[in-house]
Amino acid sequence: MNVVKITQLFSDGLKKEIDFWLDHESPFYEDDTWIKESDSLYTLSNTYVNTLHKVLTDISREIFQVHNLLPSISTLKWIEGNHDEKNHIDSGPSEYTIIYNYFSENKIFLTHENEKLEIGEQESVAYEGYSNFHTLNNFEGTALLFYFSFAKPDNAYFHFGQYNDDGTISFPSGK
């Protein structure tokens, strides 16, 4: 599958709710809800992000044409300054991904294999991240990006598997 651009991921009503919610969110409030990954990157994973993720289950199954996909990992990333992402292949529970550009000061592009696609504000791209190299372009400024990942039911994530740094999987039961 190549990259697919989605011009309207959420309904207008749900977009208004997202706007209202994000008007009251910031990684700079001192409430410890955001994780500081670096000087320019903060991530949030909470019930609001997870609810949006679940809403996309049927849509993801249609887009990827895999009719048993399940939501796995979802985050909101607040990026300020210089964002430099290496070309990579996803692993673990991120088999299929939808990136939703809620806001960006500058243009954002996803390069997936040899295809480069702009992700405008309020637009999304969907791609298979576990089987193809991809990266976001190096960009400056502020951006708020949602990442919604999905996986097939046989993924170790749904069997309480833990992905280790060396690429192996271990299970709490020792199996």
N, C-alpha and C positions, 0 to 999 in steps of 0.2 A: 504494500500500500504506500502511495506517495502521501505527501502532506495535503490535507484538505482544509480549506479556509471556510470559516463559519462566520457569516455576517451578523446573525442574531442568535446568540446562544440562549439568552434568557428572555422571557416575555417582558413587555414594557412595565407591567405591574411589579414583577419581581425586581427589575432594574431599579425602580423607585425605592423599593425596600432595601436593596443593597446600598444605594446612595445614602439613605437615611442612616443605616447602620455604620457605614464608613465615615460619615460626618462626625462620628463619636469615637473613632478608633485612631490610635497613633502609637507607634513604638516608643514615642517620647514621653508618654504618660508613665508615671512610676507605679505601675500596677503589676509588673512581672508577667503579663500575658504574652508578650512578644519575646522571642529568643533572638539575641544578638549573635549572628553568625560571623560577622566581621564589621569593620568600621562603616561599611556601605550597604550591608545586607541584614535585614531583620525578617524573621518568619513568624507566622501565626497559624496555629491549627486549633480551632475551637468548635463549639457546636454550630455556630453560624456557617463556618466554612464547610463543616461536615454535612450540614443540611443541604447546602448548594450542591455538594458532591453527589448526594443521594438523588437529588432531583434530576441529575444528568444520567442516571443509570440507563434508562430506555433510549435516550438520545445517543449515548455512547455505543450501545448495541447496534443501532442503525448505522451510525457513521462507520464503525469498524467492521460491520457485518459479522460480528461474533456475538451470537445471541444468548450467551450465558455469562457475559462479563459481569464482574462485581466491582464496586468501588473499593479501592485499597487505601491509597495515601492522598491527602489533599492539604495544600498549604496556600497561604497568601504571602507573597514576598513583597516587601517594601525595600526598594533599591534606591539608594542615593549616591551620587558621585559616579565613579567609574565601575562599570560591570564588565568583568572579563571572565567568560566561561570557556572552558576547553571543549574541543570536539570530543564527544563521548557516546557510548551506548549505555542505555539504562539497564539496571539489574534489579533483582528482587521483585517487589510488588508493583513496579512501574513498567508494565508491559505495553500499555497503551496510554497515551497522555493527551489531555486537552489543556492548552494554555489560553487563558482569557486575559487580555490586556484591558484592565479596568481603566488605567490612566498611564500615560507616558508623556514626558516633556518632549522627547525626541523619538525619531523613528526606531522601531524595533523590528528586526528580521530574524526569522528562524531559518537556518540552513540545515536541510535534511538531505543527506547524501549530496547530490549535486544541484538540488533545487533550493532557491532562495525565495522566501515568501515574506512580505511585509505583514506585520500584525498591527493594524491600526487600533486606535482607541475604541473600546467596546466591541472589538472583534476577537475571534479565536482561531486557533489552528489545532488540528488533531493529527496525530502521527503515531506510528509504531516506534517506540523508543528502544525496545529491547532487541531489535534486529537491524537497526540502521543507525549510522553515525549521525549526530545532530549537535547543533549549538545555537545559542542566541548570539547575535552580533555583539561586538564590543560597543557599548553605548555609554553616554554620559547623561547625567541628570536624574530626575526622580521618576520612578515607575512603580506601579502597583500591579502585580501579576498574580493571578490565581493559577495554580497547578492542580489539575484533577487527574489522578492516575487510576487505571483500572487493570484488572488481571482476570485470568481464567480461574475457575474454581479449583483446579488442581495445583495452583501456585502454592508454594510452601507457606506463604503469608497467611493463608486461610487454614492452615493446619498447625498454627502456633510455631512455625519455623522461625528461627532467628538467623538473619544473614550476617555472616562474620566478615571482618575486614579482609580476610584472605580469599573471599569469594565462595567459601563453603557455607553449608547450611547445617545448623544443629537444632535439635528439638529438645524441649525441657524433659521429655520422658526418657531421653538417652537413645532413642531408636535411630 
